[in-house]
Amino acid sequence: MTTTEETFESLRPLLFSIAYRMLGSVMEAEDMVQEAYLRYQTVPPESIQSPKALLTTIVTRLCLDQLKSAQAQREQYIGEWLPEPLPTEGGPGAIIGAREDISMAFMVLLEHLSPLERAVFLLREVFDYPYDEIATIVDKSEANCRQYYHRAKHYLVERRPRFVPSPDEQQRLLEGFFMAVSNGDVDALNHILAENVTLTGDGGGKAPAARRPVVGREAVVRLFFGLAKKMPEGLAMELAAFNGAPALVMCVGADIFGVMNFTISGGQIVAIHNVLNPDKLKHIHRSYVESRKKVENEQE
């Protein structure tokens, strides 16, 4: 491995972490990182003062361009658009930043920012870049970058959960949710779900999912037990780590059918994000399924 390759590989986790948060797609983030590497190779080594600064600039600008072209596609998307679930055990390399900053709830909120607000906020808040470097990366003035940052932070602070439960607390609640759904226990599910819980499904027109968010405990419970009758034969659910928190993975044999992420507040589930679009689950087979098979082989 050459020095250039070694330098790039040492920065790959950072570049992927930026790209995934920018795009909400594991596969697109990996594509952006690979494209950044190809462009990095064409730059004369003697002209590179800081590989980190150069590569961060390349991947951020690639993501900005990608977001602009993706906007029209998302407007034509069938139903709700959700980010791709990111396996955080055996996933595509280390993810830099706090687990709260890759939670599905946080990723969904980022979708409401403009591409520039998103880039500036992430570089400043999550990756701790100074404003002068951010200004160079996004090709804007420092004053503009400060405005983008404060506008984005004001929006996110008002909407992010104030208290994030521990992984153990989340897991206990999800286990209760799993048992309630599995046993058809309406009373238990009513206790676990907040009164104003919201369920958002992403089927992309390729899997059964409500095209608009379902709001309210009664409506969500009714939908869950209605969908349970339509699920594929042999469907199984199990707990796994996605986006820095416990999640429920729905499997049919070795195939991933869906991933449910949860937002918890006050000891109850306040939001459920259910990704069912098979196009958004393909990458999981390379990490989650393979790691699961490895564990099963070790146990035999």
Backbone bond lengths (Angstrom), bond angles and torsions (degrees), N, CA, C in turn:
res aa  C-N    CA-C-N  psi(-1)  N-CA   C-N-CA  omega(-1)  CA-C   N-CA-C  phi
1 M - - - 1.461 - - 1.523 109.25 -
2 T 1.325 117.39 129.97 1.460 121.77 -179.12 1.526 110.34 -75.38
3 T 1.338 115.19 167.36 1.467 120.23 178.03 1.522 110.75 -61.12
4 T 1.334 116.99 -39.44 1.459 121.38 178.16 1.519 110.75 -60.26
5 E 1.328 116.73 -44.95 1.465 121.28 179.68 1.526 111.05 -66.11
6 E 1.334 116.85 -41.13 1.456 120.57 179.36 1.531 110.80 -62.90
7 T 1.317 115.69 -42.85 1.471 119.78 178.93 1.519 110.44 -62.09
8 F 1.334 115.89 -45.08 1.462 119.67 -179.64 1.524 110.68 -62.67
9 E 1.318 117.57 -45.74 1.467 120.84 -178.09 1.525 111.39 -62.27
10 S 1.326 117.11 -33.95 1.466 119.57 178.50 1.529 111.21 -67.88
11 L 1.342 116.47 -25.58 1.462 121.16 -179.00 1.527 113.03 -98.65
12 R 1.323 117.14 -5.74 1.475 120.43 -177.36 1.539 112.78 -55.51
13 P 1.362 119.52 -46.45 1.471 118.37 179.75 1.527 112.89 -57.24
14 L 1.339 117.19 -40.66 1.457 120.99 178.15 1.528 110.58 -63.23
15 L 1.325 116.70 -46.73 1.470 121.16 -177.09 1.525 110.56 -64.37
16 F 1.334 116.84 -42.42 1.465 119.43 178.17 1.530 110.33 -64.93
17 S 1.327 116.70 -40.13 1.462 120.90 -178.97 1.523 111.28 -61.53
18 I 1.337 116.68 -40.37 1.466 120.77 176.82 1.523 109.93 -67.04
19 A 1.330 116.51 -48.77 1.462 121.01 -174.15 1.528 111.94 -65.27
20 Y 1.327 118.00 -39.98 1.464 119.39 -179.59 1.522 110.94 -65.44
21 R 1.325 116.88 -44.25 1.466 119.40 179.29 1.530 111.17 -66.32
22 M 1.308 116.92 -33.37 1.465 120.29 178.41 1.522 111.99 -69.14
23 L 1.333 117.15 -42.28 1.468 121.20 -169.29 1.524 114.06 -104.20
24 G 1.322 117.87 -21.62 1.460 119.71 -177.09 1.509 113.30 67.87
25 S 1.318 116.38 21.50 1.465 121.27 -178.71 1.520 109.50 -137.56
26 V 1.317 116.61 124.24 1.461 120.66 178.29 1.523 110.52 -65.47
27 M 1.334 115.93 -46.85 1.461 120.00 -176.01 1.531 111.59 -66.62
28 E 1.335 117.23 -42.45 1.463 119.72 178.02 1.524 111.02 -66.90
29 A 1.333 116.88 -36.84 1.465 120.00 178.23 1.517 110.60 -62.41
30 E 1.322 116.52 -43.03 1.469 119.53 178.04 1.520 110.85 -64.11
31 D 1.331 116.84 -37.14 1.465 120.51 177.24 1.528 110.95 -63.78
32 M 1.337 117.00 -42.10 1.459 120.90 -179.73 1.528 110.80 -64.66
33 V 1.322 116.15 -39.85 1.470 120.34 179.30 1.527 110.15 -65.02
34 Q 1.320 117.13 -41.94 1.465 120.70 178.93 1.518 111.06 -65.42
35 E 1.329 116.47 -41.19 1.471 120.02 178.57 1.529 110.32 -65.57
36 A 1.328 116.61 -37.38 1.468 120.19 177.17 1.524 110.33 -61.82
37 Y 1.322 116.48 -38.90 1.468 120.15 178.62 1.524 110.92 -64.32
38 L 1.328 117.06 -43.26 1.470 120.79 179.89 1.527 110.65 -61.72
39 R 1.304 116.81 -40.86 1.471 119.97 179.29 1.525 110.97 -71.59
40 Y 1.310 116.12 -36.52 1.467 121.29 178.67 1.524 110.69 -61.21
41 Q 1.321 116.86 -37.23 1.462 121.63 -179.49 1.529 112.38 -64.65
42 T 1.324 117.19 -25.93 1.469 120.41 -176.41 1.525 112.56 -84.31
43 V 1.333 116.96 -8.75 1.463 120.80 -177.71 1.532 109.00 -86.78
44 P 1.330 118.83 127.72 1.476 120.84 178.08 1.531 110.81 -57.91
45 P 1.330 117.45 127.03 1.470 120.54 -176.03 1.528 113.45 -54.79
46 E 1.336 116.82 -35.59 1.466 119.61 -177.00 1.537 112.69 -67.71
47 S 1.340 116.35 -17.19 1.471 119.85 -178.85 1.533 112.39 -92.72
48 I 1.330 117.55 -3.89 1.463 121.44 -176.61 1.525 109.92 -92.75
49 Q 1.325 116.44 111.31 1.463 120.80 177.78 1.526 111.46 -82.23
50 S 1.341 115.59 -37.80 1.459 120.51 -179.36 1.528 109.06 -143.34
51 P 1.339 118.31 106.19 1.470 119.88 177.86 1.525 112.50 -56.94
52 K 1.329 117.02 -37.90 1.469 120.15 -179.86 1.523 110.72 -62.68
53 A 1.337 117.40 -46.39 1.461 120.70 -179.54 1.526 110.85 -64.31
54 L 1.318 115.91 -42.92 1.468 120.16 -179.00 1.525 110.82 -64.08
55 L 1.320 117.41 -48.90 1.460 120.82 -176.56 1.532 111.72 -68.77
56 T 1.326 116.79 -36.57 1.467 119.34 175.82 1.522 110.58 -62.50
57 T 1.327 116.29 -41.18 1.464 120.72 178.37 1.522 110.83 -63.92
58 I 1.321 116.76 -45.97 1.468 120.65 -178.72 1.524 110.51 -61.17
59 V 1.334 117.65 -49.89 1.464 119.77 -174.29 1.536 110.80 -70.23
60 T 1.327 117.97 -35.61 1.468 120.05 178.44 1.522 110.86 -65.66
61 R 1.325 117.34 -43.86 1.468 119.81 -179.91 1.524 111.66 -68.99
62 L 1.321 117.38 -35.30 1.469 119.90 174.28 1.529 110.28 -61.53
63 C 1.314 116.06 -41.78 1.464 120.17 179.72 1.532 111.60 -67.40
64 L 1.315 117.09 -38.84 1.466 120.14 177.31 1.523 110.52 -61.20
65 D 1.330 116.36 -44.11 1.467 120.35 177.54 1.529 110.91 -63.59
66 Q 1.326 116.27 -40.56 1.464 120.86 -179.58 1.530 111.07 -64.97
67 L 1.326 117.33 -39.73 1.462 120.97 179.45 1.526 111.32 -65.25
68 K 1.309 116.32 -37.44 1.471 119.42 178.58 1.520 111.00 -64.66
69 S 1.325 117.02 -41.59 1.466 120.19 -179.55 1.525 110.92 -75.27
70 A 1.342 117.40 -26.21 1.467 120.70 -178.40 1.520 112.19 -79.67
71 Q 1.335 117.32 -17.92 1.462 119.83 -175.98 1.525 112.12 -59.01
72 A 1.327 116.90 -45.26 1.464 120.47 -179.79 1.525 110.87 -65.58
73 Q 1.343 116.76 -37.73 1.463 120.57 179.61 1.529 110.72 -64.74
74 R 1.320 117.36 -39.02 1.459 120.68 -178.52 1.525 111.51 -72.07
75 E 1.329 116.58 -29.45 1.456 119.65 176.25 1.520 111.12 -66.88
76 Q 1.339 117.43 -27.90 1.462 121.94 -179.43 1.533 111.82 -96.07
77 Y 1.312 116.76 -0.39 1.467 121.74 -177.34 1.522 109.82 -64.20
78 I 1.316 116.95 140.50 1.462 121.10 -179.83 1.523 109.28 -82.11
79 G 1.329 116.29 117.85 1.455 121.24 -178.68 1.516 112.45 79.54
80 E 1.321 116.12 -161.53 1.460 122.22 -178.37 1.523 110.99 -78.19
81 W 1.334 116.26 143.57 1.466 122.25 177.01 1.524 108.37 -102.52
82 L 1.329 116.31 125.17 1.463 121.44 176.51 1.529 109.69 -121.38
83 P 1.320 117.77 153.18 1.474 120.49 175.52 1.526 111.15 -62.62
84 E 1.323 115.40 157.22 1.465 120.03 175.78 1.527 109.39 -72.07
85 P 1.335 117.59 135.20 1.472 119.58 176.99 1.527 110.38 -63.77
86 L 1.325 115.78 138.98 1.458 121.30 -179.66 1.523 109.86 -110.43
87 P 1.340 118.00 114.40 1.475 119.42 175.61 1.526 109.22 -63.89
88 T 1.308 117.06 127.91 1.466 119.47 179.39 1.520 111.97 -110.22
89 E 1.324 116.17 15.52 1.462 122.61 164.93 1.520 105.97 -130.16
90 G 1.309 116.82 115.13 1.458 119.84 -177.05 1.522 112.34 71.70
91 G 1.349 117.13 25.81 1.463 121.38 -179.25 1.512 112.03 -81.24
92 P 1.347 117.03 -167.83 1.464 121.02 -176.11 1.522 113.14 -79.00
93 G 1.314 117.14 63.39 1.456 120.06 179.16 1.513 111.31 91.12
94 A 1.335 115.10 166.67 1.464 120.39 -178.94 1.518 110.27 -64.60
95 I 1.326 115.69 146.44 1.462 120.56 176.82 1.516 107.63 -110.71
96 I 1.319 117.65 127.38 1.453 122.69 -175.82 1.519 109.48 -91.95
97 G 1.334 116.37 137.00 1.453 120.95 -179.62 1.519 110.45 115.06
98 A 1.328 115.95 167.02 1.459 121.05 -178.63 1.523 110.95 -69.34
99 R 1.335 116.48 152.16 1.464 119.80 -178.17 1.522 111.09 -63.95
100 E 1.357 117.69 -29.01 1.462 119.76 178.40 1.523 111.62 -63.97
101 D 1.346 116.18 -24.26 1.467 120.61 -176.76 1.523 113.03 -86.63
102 I 1.338 117.28 2.70 1.463 119.72 169.80 1.524 110.45 -124.74
103 S 1.340 116.60 9.26 1.458 119.18 177.78 1.522 109.47 -61.27
104 M 1.321 116.25 151.93 1.459 119.58 -179.80 1.529 110.74 -61.93
105 A 1.333 117.15 -37.46 1.466 120.27 179.07 1.526 110.69 -61.49
106 F 1.331 117.10 -42.72 1.463 121.31 178.93 1.528 110.89 -66.99
107 M 1.328 116.67 -42.79 1.458 120.77 -179.97 1.531 111.21 -62.38
108 V 1.332 116.49 -38.19 1.464 120.34 178.25 1.528 110.13 -65.81
109 L 1.327 117.36 -40.84 1.463 120.25 177.95 1.526 111.47 -62.54
110 L 1.334 116.81 -39.08 1.465 120.17 179.68 1.528 111.68 -59.12
111 E 1.341 116.84 -28.12 1.466 120.60 -179.26 1.526 112.25 -62.57
112 H 1.336 116.55 -21.09 1.464 120.14 -177.74 1.529 112.71 -87.24
113 L 1.320 117.17 -4.24 1.463 121.06 176.86 1.522 109.76 -89.75
114 S 1.333 116.00 155.13 1.459 119.40 172.23 1.528 108.12 -69.88
115 P 1.340 118.58 158.31 1.463 119.85 179.34 1.533 113.40 -52.63
116 L 1.336 117.40 -42.75 1.463 119.77 -179.44 1.520 111.72 -69.03
117 E 1.331 117.58 -41.18 1.464 119.93 176.75 1.527 110.08 -59.85
118 R 1.293 114.52 -41.55 1.467 120.26 -178.72 1.530 110.43 -63.07
119 A 1.331 116.49 -47.97 1.463 120.71 -178.58 1.528 111.34 -62.25
120 V 1.319 116.45 -48.56 1.466 120.66 -177.33 1.527 110.43 -64.38
121 F 1.320 117.01 -44.56 1.466 119.94 -178.97 1.523 110.68 -61.70
122 L 1.316 117.90 -46.75 1.456 120.97 -177.74 1.525 111.20 -64.39
123 L 1.321 116.63 -45.87 1.459 119.61 -178.54 1.533 111.31 -62.50
124 R 1.328 116.47 -36.96 1.457 120.72 -178.47 1.529 112.23 -81.47
125 E 1.325 116.87 -52.74 1.464 121.88 -171.14 1.524 112.90 -77.97
126 V 1.335 116.55 -44.46 1.463 120.59 -173.94 1.523 111.75 -89.27
127 F 1.339 116.84 -40.60 1.464 120.74 -172.83 1.534 113.89 -107.51
128 D 1.350 116.52 -0.79 1.465 122.57 169.67 1.530 113.74 60.58
129 Y 1.338 117.27 37.55 1.460 120.74 174.59 1.523 109.52 -78.78
130 P 1.338 118.55 141.44 1.468 120.62 174.99 1.528 110.58 -70.89
131 Y 1.320 115.94 157.63 1.467 120.07 -175.14 1.528 112.80 -62.33
132 D 1.343 117.92 -33.40 1.462 118.42 -178.70 1.533 110.67 -66.33
133 E 1.339 116.87 -37.67 1.470 119.51 177.16 1.524 110.91 -70.26
134 I 1.324 117.40 -40.84 1.464 120.80 178.66 1.523 110.30 -60.72
135 A 1.327 116.19 -41.67 1.465 120.60 179.80 1.523 110.80 -59.30
136 T 1.333 116.48 -40.61 1.463 120.46 178.38 1.522 111.07 -68.01
137 I 1.317 116.11 -41.63 1.466 120.65 -177.46 1.522 111.67 -62.52
138 V 1.343 116.94 -45.92 1.475 120.05 -175.85 1.520 112.58 -96.52
139 D 1.344 116.87 0.57 1.467 122.31 177.33 1.528 111.94 60.62
140 K 1.327 116.04 47.03 1.462 122.70 175.48 1.525 108.17 -133.11
141 S 1.334 116.51 166.96 1.456 119.70 179.01 1.526 110.16 -74.46
142 E 1.342 116.39 158.86 1.464 119.69 177.22 1.524 110.72 -60.53
143 A 1.332 116.56 -39.76 1.470 120.22 179.97 1.523 110.76 -61.08
144 N 1.326 116.96 -42.94 1.464 120.16 177.96 1.525 111.21 -63.80
145 C 1.335 115.68 -40.39 1.466 119.70 -179.47 1.525 111.22 -63.55
146 R 1.329 116.06 -38.92 1.461 118.98 177.22 1.527 111.06 -63.48
147 Q 1.317 116.75 -38.59 1.464 120.52 178.18 1.523 110.87 -65.99
148 Y 1.343 116.39 -44.54 1.468 120.10 177.90 1.527 110.30 -58.59
149 Y 1.334 115.63 -44.70 1.459 120.27 -177.27 1.528 111.68 -62.91
150 H 1.327 117.22 -50.26 1.461 120.74 -175.91 1.527 111.29 -67.09
151 R 1.325 117.53 -34.62 1.469 120.14 177.17 1.528 110.17 -65.85
152 A 1.338 115.57 -44.14 1.463 119.78 179.89 1.529 110.91 -66.08
153 K 1.330 117.05 -44.40 1.458 120.06 -177.81 1.520 111.07 -64.01
154 H 1.321 117.42 -40.27 1.465 121.10 178.57 1.528 110.07 -59.64
155 Y 1.321 116.44 -43.44 1.469 120.55 179.94 1.528 110.83 -64.42
156 L 1.321 117.36 -45.40 1.460 121.34 -174.26 1.523 112.68 -73.49
157 V 1.331 117.32 -40.21 1.465 120.89 -178.08 1.524 110.52 -61.82
158 E 1.323 116.90 -37.44 1.465 120.24 -179.38 1.526 112.75 -67.20
159 R 1.336 116.50 -22.78 1.469 120.10 -171.02 1.520 114.53 -114.36
160 R 1.307 118.54 -14.80 1.467 120.31 179.77 1.519 110.60 -76.85
161 P 1.345 117.97 146.23 1.466 120.48 175.54 1.524 110.58 -58.23
162 R 1.329 115.93 137.06 1.465 119.50 -177.57 1.525 112.24 -74.57
163 F 1.321 116.65 -32.61 1.464 120.53 -178.24 1.525 109.07 -126.64
164 V 1.323 115.44 124.22 1.467 120.88 179.99 1.523 108.48 -101.18
165 P 1.336 118.53 119.23 1.464 120.67 -179.55 1.518 111.20 -66.79
166 S 1.313 115.87 158.48 1.462 120.74 178.79 1.522 109.62 -69.58
167 P 1.343 117.58 159.04 1.467 120.12 176.89 1.532 112.74 -55.61
168 D 1.361 117.31 -36.37 1.464 120.25 179.54 1.530 110.73 -65.18
169 E 1.335 116.54 -42.53 1.466 120.23 178.11 1.522 110.92 -63.15
170 Q 1.352 115.70 -43.05 1.458 119.79 178.79 1.525 110.67 -62.40
171 Q 1.322 115.92 -42.49 1.459 119.13 -177.75 1.526 111.29 -64.53
172 R 1.330 117.10 -41.16 1.469 119.77 179.03 1.524 111.21 -61.40
173 L 1.327 116.27 -42.12 1.462 119.95 -179.31 1.522 111.08 -68.23
174 L 1.342 116.54 -38.60 1.461 119.75 179.38 1.522 111.54 -68.99
175 E 1.321 116.27 -35.22 1.464 118.95 175.99 1.532 110.46 -63.14
176 G 1.342 115.90 -39.36 1.458 119.94 176.56 1.515 111.69 -65.54
177 F 1.324 116.24 -40.01 1.467 121.26 177.37 1.528 110.24 -62.67
178 F 1.321 115.49 -45.35 1.466 121.49 -179.77 1.527 110.66 -59.27
179 M 1.333 116.88 -46.23 1.458 120.54 -178.84 1.526 110.77 -66.38
180 A 1.330 117.07 -39.60 1.464 120.36 -179.24 1.517 111.25 -63.89
181 V 1.329 116.67 -43.93 1.468 120.68 179.39 1.523 110.19 -67.82
182 S 1.339 116.16 -43.64 1.466 120.27 -177.88 1.528 111.56 -62.49
183 N 1.339 116.59 -36.99 1.457 120.90 -175.81 1.525 113.42 -94.85
184 G 1.337 115.98 -1.28 1.458 118.85 -178.19 1.514 112.64 66.12
185 D 1.347 115.99 32.10 1.464 121.67 -175.93 1.529 109.53 -88.89
186 V 1.332 116.28 94.45 1.459 121.72 -176.95 1.528 111.30 -64.60
187 D 1.330 117.81 -42.09 1.463 121.05 -178.44 1.530 111.32 -61.19
188 A 1.329 116.27 -44.16 1.470 119.91 179.59 1.522 110.83 -64.46
189 L 1.334 116.13 -40.29 1.464 119.72 -179.63 1.526 110.79 -66.95
190 N 1.325 117.05 -38.25 1.461 120.64 176.97 1.522 111.72 -61.67
191 H 1.339 116.47 -33.40 1.457 120.64 179.51 1.527 111.40 -73.64
192 I 1.330 116.78 -32.58 1.464 121.48 -175.70 1.524 112.10 -81.15
193 L 1.335 117.13 -34.00 1.461 121.48 -177.17 1.524 111.38 -87.91
194 A 1.334 116.97 137.30 1.458 120.92 174.56 1.529 109.58 -68.65
195 E 1.319 115.44 155.55 1.470 119.79 -176.61 1.529 111.71 -59.33
196 N 1.328 116.46 -37.10 1.471 120.38 -178.01 1.530 112.36 -103.49
197 V 1.335 117.41 28.54 1.464 121.69 -179.07 1.536 110.55 -56.60
198 T 1.342 114.84 146.02 1.458 120.97 178.24 1.524 109.52 -121.37
199 L 1.320 116.43 132.01 1.462 122.11 176.01 1.521 108.84 -112.24
200 T 1.320 116.26 121.73 1.460 121.40 177.52 1.517 108.83 -117.64
201 G 1.309 116.55 123.14 1.460 122.01 179.05 1.511 111.43 -110.75
202 D 1.317 116.20 145.97 1.463 122.16 178.76 1.528 107.98 -126.63
203 G 1.338 114.42 99.80 1.456 120.04 176.88 1.512 112.48 -105.24
204 G 1.330 116.72 -15.58 1.467 120.94 178.53 1.518 113.84 58.25
205 G 1.339 117.50 21.99 1.455 120.34 -177.29 1.512 113.46 77.43
206 K 1.349 116.74 4.11 1.469 120.93 -176.88 1.526 112.61 -116.12
207 A 1.328 117.04 -4.20 1.463 121.92 178.83 1.519 107.52 -150.23
208 P 1.346 118.25 152.64 1.468 120.73 -178.11 1.522 111.80 -66.22
209 A 1.338 116.27 120.70 1.464 121.49 178.31 1.520 108.06 -161.40
210 A 1.324 116.21 145.11 1.460 120.35 176.13 1.524 109.18 -63.12
211 R 1.326 117.04 136.78 1.469 119.76 -175.91 1.518 113.00 -79.92
212 R 1.329 116.37 -12.40 1.461 120.59 175.47 1.529 108.48 -130.62
213 P 1.342 117.69 154.18 1.463 119.56 178.44 1.531 111.16 -57.77
214 V 1.319 115.39 140.75 1.459 121.90 176.81 1.525 106.91 -99.36
215 V 1.343 116.66 124.75 1.460 121.27 -172.14 1.531 110.13 -116.29
216 G 1.342 116.01 134.97 1.455 121.46 175.52 1.518 112.26 104.68
217 R 1.336 115.21 139.17 1.467 121.36 -175.88 1.527 112.54 -55.76
218 E 1.310 117.11 -48.85 1.471 120.69 -176.14 1.521 110.95 -60.56
219 A 1.339 116.53 -44.30 1.466 120.41 -178.51 1.523 111.23 -67.12
220 V 1.337 116.98 -39.09 1.466 120.62 -179.14 1.523 110.77 -68.12
221 V 1.336 117.20 -43.40 1.471 120.49 178.48 1.532 110.15 -61.19
222 R 1.321 115.57 -44.77 1.465 119.75 179.84 1.521 111.09 -61.39
223 L 1.336 116.08 -41.64 1.467 119.99 -179.87 1.523 111.14 -65.56
224 F 1.331 116.79 -43.15 1.462 119.82 -178.56 1.517 111.81 -59.68
225 F 1.315 116.24 -47.47 1.459 118.30 -177.36 1.523 111.69 -74.94
226 G 1.339 116.50 -23.00 1.463 119.46 173.60 1.522 110.97 -71.94
227 L 1.350 116.27 -42.15 1.460 120.68 179.79 1.523 111.53 -69.54
228 A 1.336 116.05 -29.98 1.466 119.41 -178.69 1.526 111.31 -57.72
229 K 1.322 116.25 -30.85 1.462 120.49 -179.75 1.530 112.11 -75.27
230 K 1.342 116.41 -17.25 1.459 120.60 -175.95 1.533 112.82 -104.57
231 M 1.323 116.95 -0.42 1.454 120.43 -176.82 1.528 111.22 -71.61
232 P 1.334 117.43 151.84 1.472 121.09 -179.05 1.528 111.78 -60.45
233 E 1.306 115.84 150.30 1.452 120.76 177.67 1.529 109.49 -64.44
234 G 1.310 116.88 138.34 1.458 121.11 179.38 1.519 113.96 84.26
235 L 1.341 117.02 10.24 1.466 119.84 179.93 1.527 110.50 -66.41
236 A 1.317 116.01 131.44 1.467 121.59 177.63 1.523 108.80 -127.00
237 M 1.336 116.72 151.06 1.464 121.70 178.00 1.526 108.92 -121.68
238 E 1.324 115.44 142.09 1.466 119.77 176.76 1.512 109.81 -149.10
239 L 1.331 115.66 156.63 1.451 121.51 -179.21 1.526 110.99 -81.93
240 A 1.328 115.96 141.50 1.462 121.99 175.59 1.524 108.30 -154.19
241 A 1.328 116.68 167.60 1.467 120.88 -179.11 1.525 110.52 -95.58
242 F 1.320 116.04 118.53 1.465 122.16 175.43 1.518 108.86 -134.79
243 N 1.324 115.90 137.80 1.463 121.87 178.28 1.531 112.08 52.38
244 G 1.328 114.67 40.31 1.450 120.21 173.18 1.511 115.55 76.39
245 A 1.331 117.59 12.84 1.465 119.96 -177.77 1.523 109.71 -151.52
246 P 1.348 117.57 160.41 1.461 119.23 174.85 1.526 111.20 -61.10
247 A 1.320 115.67 142.33 1.461 121.79 178.80 1.521 107.94 -141.32
248 L 1.316 116.60 165.96 1.453 121.39 175.60 1.519 109.27 -104.11
249 V 1.324 115.37 125.38 1.460 121.22 177.80 1.524 107.91 -104.80
250 M 1.330 115.88 129.45 1.462 121.29 177.20 1.518 108.22 -101.48
251 C 1.323 116.11 125.63 1.462 121.53 -175.90 1.523 110.31 -125.74
252 V 1.321 114.87 147.68 1.463 122.25 168.40 1.520 105.27 -123.32
253 G 1.330 116.17 102.42 1.453 119.24 -172.56 1.519 109.51 65.98
254 A 1.333 116.30 -128.13 1.465 121.16 179.20 1.524 112.12 -91.44
255 D 1.332 117.92 0.52 1.460 121.82 -176.45 1.523 111.25 -96.11
256 I 1.340 115.61 139.30 1.453 121.39 175.81 1.526 108.43 -82.85
257 F 1.325 116.81 124.88 1.460 121.99 179.55 1.523 111.52 -96.35
258 G 1.337 116.99 -30.57 1.455 120.23 -179.20 1.518 111.07 -175.25
259 V 1.336 115.82 162.36 1.467 122.43 176.52 1.519 108.08 -132.63
260 M 1.347 115.99 125.86 1.460 121.87 178.50 1.521 110.23 -107.72
261 N 1.335 115.47 120.89 1.458 121.76 173.33 1.526 108.84 -104.41
262 F 1.336 116.17 152.18 1.455 120.68 -173.55 1.528 111.18 -129.99
263 T 1.327 115.77 143.36 1.459 121.80 170.28 1.514 107.32 -109.49
264 I 1.334 116.06 128.13 1.460 121.57 -173.51 1.523 109.64 -120.03
265 S 1.310 115.92 136.19 1.457 121.79 177.19 1.523 108.37 -150.39
266 G 1.335 115.89 136.00 1.456 119.33 177.99 1.514 114.01 62.66
267 G 1.338 116.47 28.87 1.450 120.27 177.71 1.515 114.87 76.53
268 Q 1.332 116.81 12.66 1.463 121.13 177.64 1.523 110.12 -134.71
269 I 1.323 115.26 160.00 1.472 120.77 175.78 1.519 108.53 -81.59
270 V 1.334 116.51 122.30 1.462 120.87 -178.71 1.523 112.34 -104.90
271 A 1.341 117.07 -17.89 1.471 119.98 178.70 1.520 109.44 -153.55
272 I 1.320 115.57 143.20 1.462 122.56 176.37 1.517 107.57 -127.61
273 H 1.333 116.39 128.54 1.466 122.10 175.88 1.519 107.54 -115.47
274 N 1.300 115.45 116.43 1.464 121.62 -171.75 1.530 109.71 -116.30
275 V 1.325 117.03 105.74 1.465 121.77 -178.71 1.526 108.54 -93.34
276 L 1.333 115.73 118.00 1.460 122.29 -177.06 1.520 113.05 -120.45
277 N 1.329 116.97 -15.71 1.466 121.12 -179.34 1.534 109.04 -59.52
278 P 1.331 118.21 116.67 1.475 119.78 -176.48 1.520 113.74 -59.83
279 D 1.338 117.46 -26.70 1.470 120.32 178.87 1.524 111.26 -64.89
280 K 1.337 116.66 -27.37 1.461 121.16 -177.85 1.528 112.61 -91.42
281 L 1.325 115.96 2.29 1.462 120.19 -177.80 1.524 112.86 -114.56
282 K 1.339 116.11 -5.66 1.465 119.94 -175.95 1.518 112.28 -58.49
283 H 1.338 116.48 -41.57 1.466 119.54 -175.26 1.523 112.46 -66.12
284 I 1.323 117.13 -21.40 1.462 120.31 -176.86 1.521 110.84 -67.64
285 H 1.327 117.08 -30.32 1.455 120.52 -178.39 1.532 111.61 -63.60
286 R 1.331 116.89 -26.74 1.458 120.03 -179.27 1.525 111.69 -76.74
287 S 1.316 116.87 -21.42 1.466 119.75 -175.36 1.521 112.01 -118.86
288 Y 1.312 116.60 -62.32 1.460 119.67 -175.26 1.518 112.35 -63.40
289 V 1.326 117.28 -50.57 1.461 120.58 -176.83 1.524 110.54 -64.26
290 E 1.337 116.95 -43.72 1.459 120.17 -178.93 1.526 111.52 -65.02
291 S 1.332 117.09 -40.93 1.470 119.62 179.38 1.525 110.52 -67.66
292 R 1.346 116.70 -35.04 1.461 120.34 178.35 1.532 110.45 -66.26
293 K 1.334 116.43 -41.96 1.465 119.95 178.31 1.530 110.82 -63.55
294 K 1.331 115.81 -37.07 1.464 120.00 179.62 1.524 110.19 -62.86
295 V 1.335 116.68 -43.11 1.467 121.11 178.94 1.520 110.05 -63.98
296 E 1.341 116.90 -42.36 1.463 120.96 -179.90 1.522 110.97 -63.14
297 N 1.347 116.92 -39.75 1.465 120.68 179.97 1.530 111.39 -66.62
298 E 1.347 114.96 -36.52 1.464 119.70 179.88 1.524 111.70 -68.48
299 Q 1.350 116.01 -28.99 1.444 120.78 -178.90 1.531 112.91 -80.22
300 E 1.332 116.13 -18.68 1.469 120.17 -178.20 1.541 111.31 -76.20
